């Protein structure tokens, strides 16, 4: 599956936050990239503000524009608040859930973990990162030495990360249950999804 493979720290500096999880390089130079990065930038237009918010969220979840837009269109067709439903569809992607559970250090690593066949959902192998989990689904690391060694290492490295309340993790059994769909306050706090809805409504 196509994904962004360019410089990550530059993107984090552009948006003023650690987009890809790692903060070391970003903390050294947290100002915008480019020759005039440390200086104040001119005020952005309404269009540019919406575009930046859309791009920021797209990079957080590691999707290309076509994939990202498809998720948005799916959210529009469903009942509820479009912006919140959009975030739910992104947050309940299998790769995102694996990251939130601490089985991977980043969403990019979680995508690779899923694609390599280390995950089972309700007893069945699922190697599609964009698979959306549902309430009641049981997620398990495959019962293989290699899979569980990787998971153990990541769980130890991510001990400081809190698992959100909509997921229930049993680390010893390498299993988790989806209790419910996430609420807005349990999803990306630094995103204004309404700006993204308004941006796409222009087209």
Residue pairs with C-beta under 8 A, 6 or more apart in sequence:
1 111
1 115
1 129
1 130
2 64
2 67
3 62
3 63
3 64
3 108
3 111
4 59
4 62
4 64
8 19
8 20
8 22
9 22
9 25
9 26
9 29
10 33
11 19
11 20
11 59
12 18
12 19
12 20
12 25
12 26
13 26
13 29
13 30
13 31
13 32
13 33
13 37
14 32
14 33
15 52
15 55
15 56
15 59
16 30
16 32
17 56
17 190
18 26
19 56
19 59
19 60
20 59
20 106
20 107
20 108
21 105
21 106
21 107
22 106
29 37
31 37
31 38
32 38
32 41
44 52
47 199
47 202
49 195
50 195
50 196
50 198
50 199
50 202
51 199
53 191
53 192
53 195
53 196
53 199
54 68
54 195
54 196
54 199
54 200
56 190
56 191
57 68
57 90
57 188
57 191
57 193
57 196
58 64
58 65
58 68
60 107
60 188
60 191
61 68
61 90
61 93
61 96
61 107
62 95
62 107
62 108
62 111
63 71
67 130
69 200
71 86
71 89
71 90
72 86
72 196
72 200
74 89
75 82
75 83
75 85
75 86
75 88
75 89
76 82
78 85
79 85
82 197
83 193
83 194
83 196
83 197
84 184
84 193
86 193
86 196
86 197
87 182
87 184
87 187
87 188
87 191
87 193
88 181
88 182
88 187
89 132
90 96
91 97
91 100
91 182
91 187
91 188
92 132
92 133
92 134
92 178
92 181
92 182
93 129
93 130
93 131
93 132
94 114
94 119
94 121
94 126
94 128
94 129
94 130
94 131
94 132
94 133
94 139
95 104
95 107
95 110
95 111
95 113
95 114
95 129
95 130
96 107
96 110
97 133
97 139
97 167
97 176
97 178
98 104
98 110
98 113
98 114
98 119
98 139
99 106
99 107
99 109
99 110
100 163
100 164
100 167
101 139
101 163
101 167
101 169
101 176
102 154
102 155
102 158
102 159
102 161
102 163
102 169
102 171
103 110
103 113
103 141
103 150
103 151
103 154
103 155
104 110
104 112
104 113
104 154
105 154
105 157
105 158
109 154
110 129
111 129
113 119
113 150
114 126
114 127
114 128
114 129
114 131
115 127
115 129
116 127
117 125
117 127
117 142
118 141
118 142
118 144
118 147
118 150
118 151
119 125
119 126
119 127
119 139
119 140
119 141
119 142
120 126
120 139
120 140
120 141
120 142
121 131
121 133
121 137
121 138
121 139
121 140
122 137
122 138
123 138
123 140
125 142
133 139
133 178
134 178
135 178
135 179
135 180
135 181
136 177
136 178
137 177
137 178
138 175
138 176
138 177
138 178
139 175
139 176
139 177
139 178
140 173
140 174
140 175
140 176
141 147
141 148
141 151
141 174
141 175
142 148
148 174
151 174
155 171
163 169
163 176
164 182
164 186
165 179
165 186
166 178
166 179
166 180
166 181
166 182
166 183
166 186
167 176
167 177
167 178
167 179
168 176
168 177
168 179
169 175
169 176
170 176
